[in-house]
Amino acid sequence: MFWYFPTYILLSLPYMEKKLEILITNDDSYTSKGLKTLVNLCSQIGNVTAVAPKTPQSGMSAALSMGKPLFFNKEEERVTASGNKITIYSFTGTPADCVKMAMNKVFSRERKPDLMFSGINHGSNASTASVYSGTLGATAEATIYEVPAIALSIDTHDPDADFSAIEKWFFKIVGNYMEYPPQKGIYLNINFPNIQPQYIKGLMFAHQGDGMWINEFEEYATPHGEPFYWISGEFLDKATDVEGDHTLMEEGYITVVPHLVDSTSYREKSRLENLWKF
């Protein structure tokens, strides 16, 4: 069960005695509505630095831009009525690049942000979408730097998505996260259904759902008859239970999946060590 944390209570909690330094990125670009919404929410509880891709970078996972020049530009700087600073940069790299840039040129290993958010992503990152997600790739990168990290997504690709449900739940989530943080090496993947706040049934911790995409390429032809392909696809739900994140989200729940940077299967490691013969 999640307690309710109005903003004024959140700011009065012991761990909020100092102003938070918050890093934000995404994979939809620095101009997206999701990023702007997240910047405005975070600016109510601390100083915000956003380093986000210049252009959309969906599906990049934790890819890095190797062997090409990257450009870093300050796009906006302002102070809110409450005195919190907002600085927004664009970067021509991937979401993971953006985190690296932020940690090398804005912050440092000695002066890290207190929190990192990736999102708000336009589109679900539930189930195996998390494998491909630039939103999650950035969150994993921040976790490698030992920065507490949360990915936020909503189940619609509408560029003018309604984020009112996230706005309603945001401070509840942050309050709980700050009071009961995950263990080292873990980041959170939080997905919201695309419904009005009053229809959300609650928040559920879940495991990554089981599914895959099929019929993934549409074939077309140029005016000269040369075939080309466009990635598309249909989602095949392979889940055999109701506790997967994508299933619970479709039922109207906000889902939270704790992810590990260390993807080792220690149980399988032990099993195979006892079976393999050399």
C-alpha positions in Angstrom: 0.0 0.0 0.0 1.3 3.5 -0.9 0.8 6.3 1.6 -0.3 9.7 0.2 2.4 12.3 0.1 1.2 15.8 -0.7 4.0 18.1 -1.9 4.1 20.1 1.3 4.5 16.8 3.4 7.1 15.4 1.0 9.2 18.6 1.4 9.0 18.4 5.2 10.4 14.8 5.5 13.9 14.4 7.1 15.6 13.4 3.8 14.2 16.5 2.1 16.0 18.9 4.4 18.4 19.8 1.5 17.2 20.8 -1.9 17.3 17.8 -4.2 19.4 17.8 -7.4 17.5 15.9 -10.0 18.7 14.7 -13.4 16.2 13.9 -16.2 16.5 12.4 -19.6 14.3 10.5 -22.0 14.3 8.9 -25.5 11.6 11.1 -27.1 13.8 14.2 -27.3 14.1 17.4 -25.2 11.0 18.9 -26.9 8.6 16.1 -25.9 5.5 16.8 -23.7 6.5 13.9 -21.4 9.9 15.5 -20.6 8.4 18.9 -20.1 5.7 17.5 -17.7 8.4 15.6 -15.7 10.6 18.7 -15.5 7.7 20.7 -14.1 6.9 18.0 -11.5 10.5 17.6 -10.4 11.0 21.4 -10.2 8.5 21.4 -7.3 10.9 19.4 -5.1 14.4 20.5 -6.3 16.7 21.8 -8.9 16.3 20.1 -12.3 18.9 19.4 -14.9 17.6 17.8 -18.1 20.0 16.3 -20.6 17.9 14.8 -23.4 18.4 13.7 -27.0 18.2 16.4 -29.7 16.0 14.0 -31.8 13.9 11.0 -30.9 16.0 7.9 -29.9 13.4 5.2 -29.2 14.5 1.6 -29.3 18.1 2.5 -28.5 18.3 0.5 -25.3 21.7 1.3 -23.7 23.4 2.0 -27.1 26.3 4.5 -27.2 27.3 6.8 -30.1 30.8 5.7 -31.1 33.0 7.2 -33.8 31.1 10.4 -34.5 31.0 13.9 -33.1 28.3 14.8 -30.5 26.9 18.3 -29.8 25.8 19.6 -26.4 23.7 22.7 -26.2 22.0 24.6 -23.4 18.4 25.1 -24.6 16.7 26.7 -21.5 17.6 28.1 -18.1 15.1 29.6 -15.6 14.2 29.8 -11.9 10.8 28.8 -10.7 8.6 30.9 -8.4 9.8 28.7 -5.5 13.4 29.4 -6.3 14.3 26.0 -7.9 16.6 26.1 -10.9 15.7 24.4 -14.2 18.4 23.8 -16.9 17.6 21.9 -20.1 20.3 20.7 -22.5 20.0 18.9 -25.8 22.5 16.3 -26.9 22.9 14.6 -30.2 23.6 11.2 -28.6 21.4 8.4 -27.3 19.7 8.4 -24.0 22.6 6.5 -22.4 25.0 9.0 -24.0 22.9 11.8 -22.3 23.4 10.3 -18.9 27.2 9.9 -19.5 27.3 13.5 -20.7 25.4 14.7 -17.6 27.7 12.8 -15.3 30.9 14.0 -17.0 30.1 17.6 -17.8 27.4 18.7 -15.3 27.7 16.4 -12.4 30.6 14.1 -11.3 31.3 11.0 -9.3 31.9 13.2 -6.3 28.9 15.4 -6.9 26.1 13.2 -8.1 22.4 14.0 -8.6 20.1 12.8 -5.7 17.6 11.3 -8.1 17.4 10.5 -11.8 14.2 10.1 -13.9 13.9 8.9 -17.4 10.7 9.8 -19.3 7.9 10.4 -19.2 8.0 8.0 -22.2 5.3 8.2 -24.8 4.6 4.4 -25.1 4.6 1.5 -22.7 7.9 0.0 -21.6 6.2 -3.0 -20.0 7.1 -6.7 -20.8 10.0 -7.2 -23.2 9.7 -3.6 -24.5 12.1 -2.9 -21.6 14.8 -4.8 -23.4 14.8 -2.4 -26.3 13.8 0.8 -24.5 16.1 3.9 -24.6 14.2 5.1 -21.5 15.3 2.0 -19.6 18.8 2.1 -21.1 19.3 5.6 -19.6 18.0 4.4 -16.3 20.4 1.5 -16.2 23.2 3.8 -17.1 22.4 6.1 -14.2 22.3 3.1 -11.9 25.9 2.1 -13.0 26.9 5.6 -11.8 25.2 4.7 -8.5 22.5 7.4 -9.0 19.0 6.3 -7.8 16.9 6.0 -11.0 13.3 5.6 -12.0 11.8 5.2 -15.5 8.3 6.5 -16.1 6.2 5.6 -19.1 2.5 5.8 -20.2 0.8 3.4 -22.5 0.2 5.7 -25.5 2.3 7.1 -28.3 0.1 10.2 -28.6 2.6 13.2 -28.6 -0.1 15.2 -26.7 -0.7 12.4 -24.2 -2.7 13.2 -21.0 -0.3 12.9 -18.1 -2.9 13.8 -15.4 -2.7 10.3 -13.8 1.1 10.6 -13.5 0.8 14.1 -12.0 -1.6 12.7 -9.4 0.6 9.8 -8.4 4.1 11.3 -8.9 4.6 12.7 -5.3 3.3 9.5 -3.8 5.8 7.5 -5.7 8.7 9.8 -4.9 7.8 9.9 -1.2 7.8 6.1 -1.0 11.0 5.8 -3.0 12.8 8.3 -0.8 11.7 6.6 2.4 12.1 3.0 1.2 14.7 3.1 -1.6 15.6 0.0 -3.6 18.9 -1.8 -2.9 22.1 -0.9 -4.8 22.1 -1.9 -8.4 18.4 -1.8 -8.9 16.3 0.7 -10.9 12.5 0.9 -11.2 10.5 0.6 -14.4 7.1 2.2 -13.8 4.3 2.0 -16.4 1.0 3.9 -16.3 -2.2 2.8 -18.2 -3.6 5.4 -20.5 -6.7 6.1 -18.5 -8.1 8.9 -16.4 -6.8 9.1 -12.8 -10.2 8.1 -11.3 -10.1 4.8 -13.2 -6.7 3.7 -12.0 -7.2 0.7 -9.6 -4.0 1.2 -7.7 -0.3 0.4 -7.9 1.1 -3.1 -8.1 4.6 -4.4 -8.0 5.0 -6.9 -10.8 7.5 -9.0 -12.7 8.5 -8.3 -16.3 5.8 -9.7 -18.5 6.4 -12.4 -21.1 5.8 -11.5 -24.7 7.4 -10.8 -28.1 6.7 -9.1 -31.4 5.7 -11.0 -34.5 5.2 -10.0 -38.2 7.8 -7.3 -37.5 8.5 -5.9 -40.9 6.3 -4.4 -43.5 7.6 -4.5 -47.1 7.3 -1.6 -49.5 9.0 -0.7 -52.8 10.6 2.5 -54.0 9.4 4.1 -57.3 12.1 2.1 -59.0 10.9 -1.2 -57.6 13.6 -1.7 -55.0 12.2 -3.3 -51.8 12.6 -1.7 -48.4 11.3 -2.5 -45.0 9.6 -0.7 -42.1 9.7 -2.1 -38.6 6.2 -2.6 -37.2 4.8 -5.7 -35.7 2.1 -7.2 -33.5 2.6 -8.0 -29.8 2.2 -11.7 -28.9 1.3 -12.2 -25.3 3.0 -15.3 -24.0 2.2 -14.8 -20.3 0.8 -17.7 -18.4 0.0 -15.7 -15.2 -1.7 -12.5 -14.3 1.3 -10.9 -12.5 3.2 -9.7 -15.5 3.5 -5.9 -15.8 1.8 -5.6 -19.1 -1.2 -7.7 -18.0 -1.7 -5.7 -14.8 -1.4 -2.4 -16.7 -4.1 -3.5 -19.1 -6.3 -4.2 -16.1 -5.9 -0.6 -15.0 -3.0 -0.7 -12.5 0.2 1.3 -12.4 3.0 -1.3 -12.5 6.4 -1.2 -10.8 9.1 -3.7 -11.9 12.5 -3.6 -10.1 15.3 -4.2 -12.7 18.9 -5.3 -12.0 21.9 -3.9 -13.9 23.5 -7.3 -13.1 21.5 -9.6 -15.4 23.4 -12.8 -14.3 21.1 -15.8 -13.5 22.9 -17.0 -10.4 20.6 -20.0 -10.1 21.4 -21.1 -13.7 25.1 -20.4 -13.2 25.1 -22.8 -10.3 23.1 -25.5 -12.1 25.3 -25.5 -15.2 28.5 -25.5 -13.1 27.3 -28.8 -11.7 26.3 -30.3 -15.0 29.0 -29.3 -17.6 31.9 -31.7 -17.9 35.4 -30.9 -19.2 
